[in-house]
Amino acid sequence: MKQIWAPWRMRYIMGKKKSGCFFCKNWKDTKDRENYILSRGKSCFIILNIYPYNNGHLMVVPARHVPSLDGLDEKELLELMVLTRKAIKLLKEALHPHGFNVGMNLGEAAGAGVKDHLHLHIVPRWTEDTNFMPVISETKVIPELLRDTYHKLRENLDRF
């Protein structure tokens, strides 16, 4: 039996499911702290993934609701990459990872959880982050609360 305590998931499980694109809603909303938005550009933003692959998992998201890179203009594409670089620098400073996975899942067949709104994942990695949990029990442990990671990253954001 696989069991792990994750009390923060109950709010999602029992809560009313929201319709529409949460990326679009978060961009329009001004509650950045509640939505885990770390930084806003003119056309893109950096947000903490609330269902992370690893501690500090960030996403860089265009404000416009487009499904692929073809939908972005040159300024949006440039800002997507500039904010990706900023996010990586921020993670290096605040969390000290040994490496990163950076990429996009374009389309449902590629594993995109939000298939119609392009977003780029930045997953910090540590040499020691593979332990017996994912290997033996196929369970990943995230060692820090999202709000703690968010505050740690926000504290370092002004440097970049």
Phi, psi and omega per residue, in radians:
M1 nan 2.333 3.099
K2 -1.763 2.187 -3.133
Q3 -2.539 2.340 3.049
I4 -2.545 2.484 -3.098
W5 -1.454 2.132 3.118
A6 -2.479 1.286 -3.019
P7 -1.106 -0.422 3.136
W8 -1.179 -0.308 -3.130
R9 -1.295 -0.408 -3.081
M10 -1.057 -0.656 3.122
R11 -1.053 -0.679 3.103
Y12 -1.236 -0.787 -3.085
I13 -1.105 -0.806 -3.055
M14 -1.577 -0.290 -3.054
G15 -1.302 2.805 3.087
K16 -1.173 2.273 -3.141
K17 -1.337 2.258 -3.110
K18 -1.501 2.469 3.069
S19 -1.642 2.809 3.113
G20 1.522 3.128 -3.078
C21 -1.523 2.092 -3.128
F22 -1.231 -0.470 3.063
F23 -1.100 -0.806 3.128
C24 -1.107 -0.746 3.131
K25 -1.119 -0.742 -3.136
N26 -1.143 -0.656 3.108
W27 -1.084 -0.733 -3.104
K28 -1.332 -0.469 -3.100
D29 -1.315 2.702 3.112
T30 -1.811 0.065 -3.100
K31 -1.606 1.187 -3.065
D32 -1.050 -0.726 -3.129
R33 -1.082 -0.803 -3.140
E34 -1.172 -0.531 -3.133
N35 -1.635 0.027 3.140
Y36 1.081 0.521 3.038
I37 -1.423 2.163 -3.107
L38 -1.578 -0.656 -3.055
S39 -2.690 2.522 3.092
R40 -2.107 2.367 2.959
G41 -1.799 -2.834 3.100
K42 -1.329 -0.558 -3.055
S43 -2.326 -0.014 -3.114
C44 -2.528 2.874 3.108
F45 -2.543 2.797 3.092
I46 -1.878 2.260 -3.105
I47 -2.358 2.517 3.057
L48 -1.333 2.317 3.096
N49 -1.300 2.141 -3.109
I50 -1.431 -0.106 3.000
Y51 -2.202 1.204 -2.939
P52 -1.294 2.641 2.965
Y53 -1.340 -0.493 -3.106
N54 -2.698 2.810 3.085
N55 -1.006 2.301 3.124
G56 1.489 0.174 -3.135
H57 -1.083 2.006 3.139
L58 -1.920 2.820 3.005
M59 -2.319 2.489 3.007
V60 -1.899 2.214 -2.937
V61 -2.279 2.271 2.987
P62 -1.205 2.566 3.106
A63 -1.178 -0.657 -3.136
R64 -1.296 2.488 -3.121
H65 -1.440 1.577 3.114
V66 -2.233 2.515 -3.074
P67 -1.503 -0.260 -3.051
S68 -2.581 2.936 3.114
L69 -1.054 -0.520 3.126
D70 -1.054 -0.420 -3.109
G71 -1.425 -0.165 -3.120
L72 -1.601 2.506 3.011
D73 -1.469 3.076 -3.055
E74 -1.074 -0.705 -3.136
K75 -1.153 -0.708 3.118
E76 -1.165 -0.726 3.134
L77 -1.104 -0.752 3.105
L78 -1.100 -0.797 -3.130
E79 -1.136 -0.615 3.072
L80 -0.983 -0.769 -3.133
M81 -1.312 -0.659 3.107
V82 -1.095 -0.761 3.110
L83 -1.218 -0.531 3.052
T84 -1.097 -0.792 3.103
R85 -1.084 -0.750 3.116
K86 -1.059 -0.761 -3.140
A87 -1.093 -0.725 3.133
I88 -1.145 -0.760 3.087
K89 -1.057 -0.747 3.128
L90 -1.064 -0.828 3.134
L91 -1.104 -0.695 3.099
K92 -1.038 -0.789 -3.095
E93 -1.209 -0.751 -3.009
A94 -1.521 -0.645 -3.010
L95 -2.012 -0.233 3.085
H96 0.976 0.843 3.095
P97 -1.244 2.846 3.122
H98 -1.596 -0.260 -3.134
G99 -2.986 -3.096 -3.098
F100 -2.512 2.593 2.824
N101 -1.830 2.200 3.133
V102 -2.239 2.206 3.137
G103 -3.138 3.088 -3.125
M104 -2.245 2.533 2.992
N105 -1.862 1.802 -3.051
L106 -1.676 1.831 3.135
G107 1.677 2.746 -3.110
E108 -1.059 -0.700 -3.123
A109 -1.122 -0.416 3.124
A110 -1.563 -0.014 3.101
G111 1.698 0.247 3.141
A112 -1.176 2.138 3.058
G113 -1.274 -0.579 3.035
V114 -2.065 1.593 -2.955
K115 -1.346 -0.376 -3.050
D116 -1.756 -0.065 3.118
H117 -2.216 1.849 -3.133
L118 -0.885 2.426 3.032
H119 -2.754 2.592 -3.097
L120 -1.938 2.253 -3.132
H121 -1.610 2.434 2.998
I122 -2.228 1.947 -3.079
V123 -2.002 1.954 3.087
P124 -1.210 2.544 -3.129
R125 -2.311 2.563 3.094
W126 -2.144 2.521 -3.137
T127 -0.945 -0.659 -3.084
E128 -1.586 0.163 -3.002
D129 -1.390 -0.118 3.018
T130 -1.685 2.073 3.130
N131 -2.270 -2.878 -3.054
F132 -1.173 -0.441 -3.067
M133 -1.051 -0.977 -3.141
P134 -1.252 -0.511 -3.100
V135 -1.289 -0.860 -3.076
I136 -1.505 -0.801 -2.994
S137 -1.897 0.063 -3.129
E138 0.929 0.703 -3.141
T139 -2.234 2.241 3.123
K140 -1.744 2.321 3.116
V141 -1.837 2.196 3.049
I142 -1.701 2.038 -2.929
P143 -1.447 0.038 -3.078
E144 -2.483 2.521 3.075
L145 -1.126 2.530 -3.131
L146 -0.985 -0.776 -3.097
R147 -1.132 -0.561 3.104
D148 -1.210 -0.735 3.087
T149 -1.112 -0.763 3.126
Y150 -0.999 -0.856 -3.128
H151 -1.118 -0.683 3.116
K152 -1.090 -0.745 3.129
L153 -1.218 -0.744 3.126
R154 -1.045 -0.673 3.134
E155 -1.049 -0.525 -3.083
N156 -1.708 -0.129 -3.009
L157 -1.082 -0.634 -3.073
D158 -1.125 -0.253 3.134
R159 -1.316 -0.235 -3.028
F160 -2.138 nan nan
